[in-house]
Amino acid sequence: MRNIDRLIEKIASTVAAHDLGGGAYARWLWQNEKSDRKLGKNEYGCADAMNILYTIGRFPKGDERQAALCALLSLQDPETGLFREETHHYIHTTAHCTAAIELFDEKPLYPQKALAKYFTVEGLYSLLDALDWEGNPWPQSHQGAGIYAVGVLTDSVSLEWQRAYFEKLWRDTDPVYGMSRSGSLADRLTDRYENGKSPTYAHLNGWFHYTFNMEYAKRPQRYPQKLIDTCIALYDRDLLIPTFGKTFNFSEIDWVFVLNRATRQTPYRFAEAKDRLRDFSRKYLDWMESADWEKDENANDLHMLFGAVCCLAELQAALPGEIETTVPLKLVLDRRPFI
């Protein structure tokens, strides 16, 4: 068993350093070379501070809780219903902030006027079919998954719409890789772009977003065995994103979550999957403990830090008794969709 309480304290201290007072949080503490960061109160700063604090068991209470909720609610555009921040598509930002507000058992103040056209089955399918599943599956999944999260968390969609959403994902899943849209991947596992198609890891990182929607709705993967094969092959052949396990990011939770949740649906290669998760856990925790938390760019980006915190929570759940914290971690995805 490995105790990571010291890491949790570093995480908590980092969040505290981003606290602007009055319930508001910054995403970044310093400007970058391009000078294009939105410093000060930030949509991802406010949302991810709450996400992280929920995960590590330090969610605000009393007046602090109300102030944090008000700070989040104030970021919504009353005319469109959207939340916007320049680093992500507005569907992603809207879904992310809406999901953070759900941690308070609340909803955004204003209706989703700008997204209402997608809350019909016809509108939904027009969005999903317009996504670039071949050349840009990872960022585009922010829209394809985000529209579901916004719809269900704001009570904007019917059960018929939800069924149509998952039926389409089921019909379109690639039978060779167990993920992404059929035919959208290259002909073999590769880390290169081939014929305009993204590397396999980019499809995995995109499929993670659809997977957490399936998990929330208690829906199955169509090809869980193929998905396990793909995840193991990417790890064994070192074909995940080049920075995998060496930065604070979301790529790690993408792989860990998809592999771990697929093993819940089939006994296929169960021990092998756990072996890979265990091997990665050891390496990733070693790296985290050696990182320069005060100077690392991504550690001090609350959005990127949140991705890493999610990975810790999923690893703790995936490997019972192997990662110890005084307060057990709670993955926000076990409560509602979207990160």
C-alpha positions as a Python dict, from the first residue, in 0.01 Angstrom:
ca = {
    (1, 'M'): (0, 0, 0),
    (2, 'R'): (125, 346, -91),
    (3, 'N'): (14, 650, 106),
    (4, 'I'): (-22, 970, -100),
    (5, 'D'): (-137, 1213, 168),
    (6, 'R'): (164, 1435, 96),
    (7, 'L'): (51, 1465, -265),
    (8, 'I'): (-300, 1554, -150),
    (9, 'E'): (-156, 1834, 65),
    (10, 'K'): (36, 1969, -235),
    (11, 'I'): (-284, 1963, -438),
    (12, 'A'): (-478, 2143, -165),
    (13, 'S'): (-203, 2406, -129),
    (14, 'T'): (-201, 2468, -504),
    (15, 'V'): (-576, 2527, -509),
    (16, 'A'): (-546, 2763, -212),
    (17, 'A'): (-282, 2964, -399),
    (18, 'H'): (-537, 3027, -677),
    (19, 'D'): (-805, 3153, -438),
    (20, 'L'): (-896, 3514, -523),
    (21, 'G'): (-1143, 3554, -238),
    (22, 'G'): (-1519, 3583, -255),
    (23, 'G'): (-1552, 3231, -395),
    (24, 'A'): (-1359, 3310, -715),
    (25, 'Y'): (-1050, 3127, -840),
    (26, 'A'): (-784, 3188, -1102),
    (27, 'R'): (-688, 2918, -1347),
    (28, 'W'): (-329, 3042, -1380),
    (29, 'L'): (-98, 3233, -1147),
    (30, 'W'): (124, 3385, -1416),
    (31, 'Q'): (107, 3492, -1778),
    (32, 'N'): (264, 3291, -2061),
    (33, 'E'): (495, 3407, -2339),
    (34, 'K'): (202, 3467, -2575),
    (35, 'S'): (22, 3675, -2313),
    (36, 'D'): (-305, 3507, -2404),
    (37, 'R'): (-406, 3366, -2066),
    (38, 'K'): (-720, 3495, -1898),
    (39, 'L'): (-572, 3575, -1559),
    (40, 'G'): (-786, 3653, -1256),
    (41, 'K'): (-1133, 3506, -1221),
    (42, 'N'): (-1164, 3229, -1478),
    (43, 'E'): (-1432, 2979, -1575),
    (44, 'Y'): (-1196, 2682, -1548),
    (45, 'G'): (-1034, 2821, -1236),
    (46, 'C'): (-1368, 2844, -1055),
    (47, 'A'): (-1501, 2513, -1185),
    (48, 'D'): (-1185, 2311, -1133),
    (49, 'A'): (-1117, 2443, -786),
    (50, 'M'): (-1456, 2302, -687),
    (51, 'N'): (-1393, 1978, -877),
    (52, 'I'): (-1059, 1926, -706),
    (53, 'L'): (-1183, 2014, -359),
    (54, 'Y'): (-1475, 1774, -402),
    (55, 'T'): (-1238, 1498, -511),
    (56, 'I'): (-1002, 1535, -215),
    (57, 'G'): (-1282, 1573, 39),
    (58, 'R'): (-1245, 1946, 106),
    (59, 'F'): (-1550, 2089, -66),
    (60, 'P'): (-1642, 2428, 84),
    (61, 'K'): (-1913, 2459, 346),
    (62, 'G'): (-2138, 2733, 478),
    (63, 'D'): (-2069, 3086, 354),
    (64, 'E'): (-1767, 2972, 153),
    (65, 'R'): (-1983, 2722, -30),
    (66, 'Q'): (-2242, 2985, -119),
    (67, 'A'): (-1975, 3230, -235),
    (68, 'A'): (-1816, 2967, -461),
    (69, 'L'): (-2155, 2879, -611),
    (70, 'C'): (-2234, 3245, -678),
    (71, 'A'): (-1895, 3294, -843),
    (72, 'L'): (-1967, 3007, -1083),
    (73, 'L'): (-2323, 3116, -1157),
    (74, 'S'): (-2208, 3469, -1236),
    (75, 'L'): (-2000, 3345, -1530),
    (76, 'Q'): (-2302, 3243, -1741),
    (77, 'D'): (-2418, 3465, -2027),
    (78, 'P'): (-2786, 3532, -1954),
    (79, 'E'): (-2864, 3593, -2322),
    (80, 'T'): (-2728, 3266, -2461),
    (81, 'G'): (-2700, 3046, -2152),
    (82, 'L'): (-2338, 2970, -2244),
    (83, 'F'): (-2017, 2976, -2042),
    (84, 'R'): (-1716, 3081, -2249),
    (85, 'E'): (-1338, 3067, -2214),
    (86, 'E'): (-1104, 3094, -2511),
    (87, 'T'): (-903, 2775, -2460),
    (88, 'H'): (-1200, 2543, -2527),
    (89, 'H'): (-1508, 2522, -2746),
    (90, 'Y'): (-1805, 2687, -2578),
    (91, 'I'): (-1990, 2356, -2550),
    (92, 'H'): (-1700, 2221, -2345),
    (93, 'T'): (-1686, 2526, -2121),
    (94, 'T'): (-2063, 2523, -2074),
    (95, 'A'): (-2066, 2152, -1992),
    (96, 'H'): (-1771, 2187, -1756),
    (97, 'C'): (-1918, 2476, -1558),
    (98, 'T'): (-2264, 2316, -1553),
    (99, 'A'): (-2112, 1995, -1414),
    (100, 'A'): (-1927, 2192, -1145),
    (101, 'I'): (-2249, 2369, -1046),
    (102, 'E'): (-2413, 2028, -1007),
    (103, 'L'): (-2172, 1956, -721),
    (104, 'F'): (-2374, 2213, -528),
    (105, 'D'): (-2701, 2035, -620),
    (106, 'E'): (-2785, 2336, -838),
    (107, 'K'): (-2828, 2426, -1205),
    (108, 'P'): (-2722, 2731, -1407),
    (109, 'L'): (-2954, 3030, -1374),
    (110, 'Y'): (-3045, 3078, -1740),
    (111, 'P'): (-3182, 2843, -2009),
    (112, 'Q'): (-2956, 2706, -2283),
    (113, 'K'): (-3088, 2919, -2569),
    (114, 'A'): (-2778, 2887, -2788),
    (115, 'L'): (-2772, 2507, -2762),
    (116, 'A'): (-3148, 2446, -2783),
    (117, 'K'): (-3123, 2351, -3151),
    (118, 'Y'): (-2927, 2041, -3049),
    (119, 'F'): (-3188, 1923, -2799),
    (120, 'T'): (-3391, 1753, -3070),
    (121, 'V'): (-3284, 1419, -3214),
    (122, 'E'): (-3243, 1575, -3557),
    (123, 'G'): (-3031, 1856, -3416),
    (124, 'L'): (-2824, 1613, -3209),
    (125, 'Y'): (-2747, 1393, -3509),
    (126, 'S'): (-2654, 1696, -3718),
    (127, 'L'): (-2397, 1789, -3453),
    (128, 'L'): (-2250, 1440, -3415),
    (129, 'D'): (-2232, 1382, -3790),
    (130, 'A'): (-2057, 1715, -3847),
    (131, 'L'): (-1771, 1633, -3609),
    (132, 'D'): (-1430, 1550, -3756),
    (133, 'W'): (-1404, 1193, -3632),
    (134, 'E'): (-1099, 1117, -3849),
    (135, 'G'): (-873, 1418, -3829),
    (136, 'N'): (-958, 1574, -3494),
    (137, 'P'): (-1145, 1325, -3271),
    (138, 'W'): (-1009, 1439, -2935),
    (139, 'P'): (-1104, 1811, -2927),
    (140, 'Q'): (-1420, 1740, -3128),
    (141, 'S'): (-1538, 1497, -2862),
    (142, 'H'): (-1573, 1797, -2631),
    (143, 'Q'): (-1877, 1891, -2837),
    (144, 'G'): (-2011, 1541, -2894),
    (145, 'A'): (-1994, 1454, -2525),
    (146, 'G'): (-2054, 1802, -2389),
    (147, 'I'): (-2394, 1837, -2551),
    (148, 'Y'): (-2514, 1529, -2363),
    (149, 'A'): (-2385, 1659, -2028),
    (150, 'V'): (-2545, 2000, -2073),
    (151, 'G'): (-2871, 1843, -2187),
    (152, 'V'): (-2914, 1602, -1898),
    (153, 'L'): (-2777, 1830, -1625),
    (154, 'T'): (-3014, 2114, -1718),
    (155, 'D'): (-3316, 1888, -1775),
    (156, 'S'): (-3326, 2006, -2135),
    (157, 'V'): (-3358, 1667, -2308),
    (158, 'S'): (-3609, 1384, -2309),
    (159, 'L'): (-3555, 1015, -2252),
    (160, 'E'): (-3615, 967, -2625),
    (161, 'W'): (-3327, 1206, -2698),
    (162, 'Q'): (-3100, 1022, -2456),
    (163, 'R'): (-3185, 687, -2613),
    (164, 'A'): (-3114, 829, -2956),
    (165, 'Y'): (-2778, 958, -2837),
    (166, 'F'): (-2655, 622, -2712),
    (167, 'E'): (-2811, 426, -2998),
    (168, 'K'): (-2609, 634, -3243),
    (169, 'L'): (-2285, 582, -3052),
    (170, 'W'): (-2363, 209, -3042),
    (171, 'R'): (-2429, 189, -3417),
    (172, 'D'): (-2122, 391, -3509),
    (173, 'T'): (-1858, 235, -3278),
    (174, 'D'): (-1558, 94, -3464),
    (175, 'P'): (-1562, -289, -3433),
    (176, 'V'): (-1184, -327, -3469),
    (177, 'Y'): (-1072, -84, -3198),
    (178, 'G'): (-1389, -76, -2987),
    (179, 'M'): (-1396, 303, -2988),
    (180, 'S'): (-1456, 610, -3203),
    (181, 'R'): (-1658, 609, -3524),
    (182, 'S'): (-1624, 305, -3749),
    (183, 'G'): (-1369, 360, -4022),
    (184, 'S'): (-1230, 679, -3872),
    (185, 'L'): (-908, 521, -3741),
    (186, 'A'): (-593, 433, -3932),
    (187, 'D'): (-557, 72, -4047),
    (188, 'R'): (-322, -23, -3763),
    (189, 'L'): (-209, 98, -3422),
    (190, 'T'): (24, 386, -3487),
    (191, 'D'): (142, 709, -3336),
    (192, 'R'): (156, 881, -3675),
    (193, 'Y'): (-106, 1058, -3882),
    (194, 'E'): (-193, 840, -4180),
    (195, 'N'): (-420, 940, -4468),
    (196, 'G'): (-548, 1236, -4270),
    (197, 'K'): (-648, 1019, -3975),
    (198, 'S'): (-540, 1098, -3621),
    (199, 'P'): (-313, 869, -3416),
    (200, 'T'): (-495, 601, -3221),
    (201, 'Y'): (-428, 765, -2886),
    (202, 'A'): (-619, 1075, -3000),
    (203, 'H'): (-923, 856, -3066),
    (204, 'L'): (-886, 702, -2721),
    (205, 'N'): (-864, 1045, -2558),
    (206, 'G'): (-1177, 1145, -2745),
    (207, 'W'): (-1361, 822, -2665),
    (208, 'F'): (-1303, 883, -2295),
    (209, 'H'): (-1558, 1165, -2314),
    (210, 'Y'): (-1826, 940, -2460),
    (211, 'T'): (-1732, 669, -2211),
    (212, 'F'): (-1806, 885, -1906),
    (213, 'N'): (-2147, 961, -2055),
    (214, 'M'): (-2210, 588, -2093),
    (215, 'E'): (-2097, 529, -1737),
    (216, 'Y'): (-2329, 800, -1604),
    (217, 'A'): (-2627, 659, -1792),
    (218, 'K'): (-2535, 298, -1705),
    (219, 'R'): (-2496, 215, -2074),
    (220, 'P'): (-2263, -54, -2210),
    (221, 'Q'): (-1970, -29, -2446),
    (222, 'R'): (-2048, -214, -2766),
    (223, 'Y'): (-1708, -387, -2792),
    (224, 'P'): (-1549, -385, -2444),
    (225, 'Q'): (-1308, -665, -2530),
    (226, 'K'): (-1175, -480, -2834),
    (227, 'L'): (-1148, -165, -2625),
    (228, 'I'): (-938, -349, -2365),
    (229, 'D'): (-715, -485, -2643),
    (230, 'T'): (-665, -134, -2776),
    (231, 'C'): (-583, 17, -2435),
    (232, 'I'): (-333, -256, -2350),
    (233, 'A'): (-169, -238, -2692),
    (234, 'L'): (-129, 140, -2670),
    (235, 'Y'): (38, 106, -2331),
    (236, 'D'): (260, -191, -2416),
    (237, 'R'): (378, -40, -2745),
    (238, 'D'): (437, 307, -2597),
    (239, 'L'): (186, 457, -2839),
    (240, 'L'): (1, 682, -2597),
    (241, 'I'): (61, 1057, -2616),
    (242, 'P'): (439, 1123, -2584),
    (243, 'T'): (396, 1313, -2256),
    (244, 'F'): (195, 1030, -2100),
    (245, 'G'): (267, 996, -1729),
    (246, 'K'): (514, 1284, -1733),
    (247, 'T'): (291, 1587, -1686),
    (248, 'F'): (-25, 1710, -1520),
    (249, 'N'): (-288, 1659, -1786),
    (250, 'F'): (-600, 1467, -1891),
    (251, 'S'): (-440, 1202, -2112),
    (252, 'E'): (-370, 982, -1812),
    (253, 'I'): (-727, 977, -1681),
    (254, 'D'): (-846, 915, -2039),
    (255, 'W'): (-657, 586, -2063),
    (256, 'V'): (-702, 477, -1700),
    (257, 'F'): (-1076, 543, -1698),
    (258, 'V'): (-1152, 378, -2031),
    (259, 'L'): (-948, 67, -1950),
    (260, 'N'): (-1073, 33, -1593),
    (261, 'R'): (-1439, 84, -1683),
    (262, 'A'): (-1417, -162, -1972),
    (263, 'T'): (-1295, -429, -1729),
    (264, 'R'): (-1620, -386, -1536),
    (265, 'Q'): (-1814, -511, -1837),
    (266, 'T'): (-1622, -828, -1917),
    (267, 'P'): (-1376, -1065, -1744),
    (268, 'Y'): (-1165, -1056, -2060),
    (269, 'R'): (-792, -993, -1985),
    (270, 'F'): (-890, -866, -1641),
    (271, 'A'): (-561, -953, -1468),
    (272, 'E'): (-358, -814, -1758),
    (273, 'A'): (-547, -487, -1745),
    (274, 'K'): (-490, -457, -1371),
    (275, 'D'): (-121, -529, -1420),
    (276, 'R'): (-92, -236, -1662),
    (277, 'L'): (-286, -5, -1431),
    (278, 'R'): (-63, -108, -1140),
    (279, 'D'): (255, -55, -1342),
    (280, 'F'): (140, 285, -1457),
    (281, 'S'): (28, 385, -1108),
    (282, 'R'): (374, 321, -966),
    (283, 'K'): (546, 521, -1240),
    (284, 'Y'): (299, 808, -1233),
    (285, 'L'): (309, 850, -856),
    (286, 'D'): (690, 846, -867),
    (287, 'W'): (682, 1122, -1128),
    (288, 'M'): (425, 1329, -938),
    (289, 'E'): (626, 1314, -619),
    (290, 'S'): (938, 1433, -801),
    (291, 'A'): (769, 1724, -981),
    (292, 'D'): (846, 2087, -898),
    (293, 'W'): (500, 2185, -781),
    (294, 'E'): (575, 2554, -737),
    (295, 'K'): (719, 2608, -1085),
    (296, 'D'): (553, 2345, -1303),
    (297, 'E'): (330, 2515, -1562),
    (298, 'N'): (62, 2246, -1565),
    (299, 'A'): (58, 2190, -1189),
    (300, 'N'): (-30, 2558, -1159),
    (301, 'D'): (-301, 2539, -1427),
    (302, 'L'): (-601, 2428, -1222),
    (303, 'H'): (-762, 2268, -1526),
    (304, 'M'): (-462, 2049, -1601),
    (305, 'L'): (-415, 1973, -1232),
    (306, 'F'): (-776, 1860, -1212),
    (307, 'G'): (-712, 1603, -1485),
    (308, 'A'): (-427, 1457, -1282),
    (309, 'V'): (-638, 1453, -965),
    (310, 'C'): (-909, 1261, -1151),
    (311, 'C'): (-647, 1006, -1250),
    (312, 'L'): (-545, 956, -887),
    (313, 'A'): (-907, 901, -788),
    (314, 'E'): (-969, 645, -1061),
    (315, 'L'): (-645, 460, -985),
    (316, 'Q'): (-739, 438, -618),
    (317, 'A'): (-1074, 284, -715),
    (318, 'A'): (-919, 54, -976),
    (319, 'L'): (-654, -82, -738),
    (320, 'P'): (-827, -144, -402),
    (321, 'G'): (-594, -131, -105),
    (322, 'E'): (-295, -12, -308),
    (323, 'I'): (-328, 368, -286),
    (324, 'E'): (-405, 508, 59),
    (325, 'T'): (-538, 851, 155),
    (326, 'T'): (-672, 963, 491),
    (327, 'V'): (-990, 1069, 312),
    (328, 'P'): (-1079, 838, 18),
    (329, 'L'): (-1086, 1023, -313),
    (330, 'K'): (-1419, 1077, -489),
    (331, 'L'): (-1414, 1096, -867),
    (332, 'V'): (-1665, 1356, -985),
    (333, 'L'): (-1752, 1130, -1281),
    (334, 'D'): (-1908, 884, -1038),
    (335, 'R'): (-2160, 1157, -959),
    (336, 'R'): (-2228, 1325, -1294),
    (337, 'P'): (-2081, 1340, -1646),
    (338, 'F'): (-1812, 1568, -1782),
    (339, 'I'): (-1467, 1688, -1692),
}
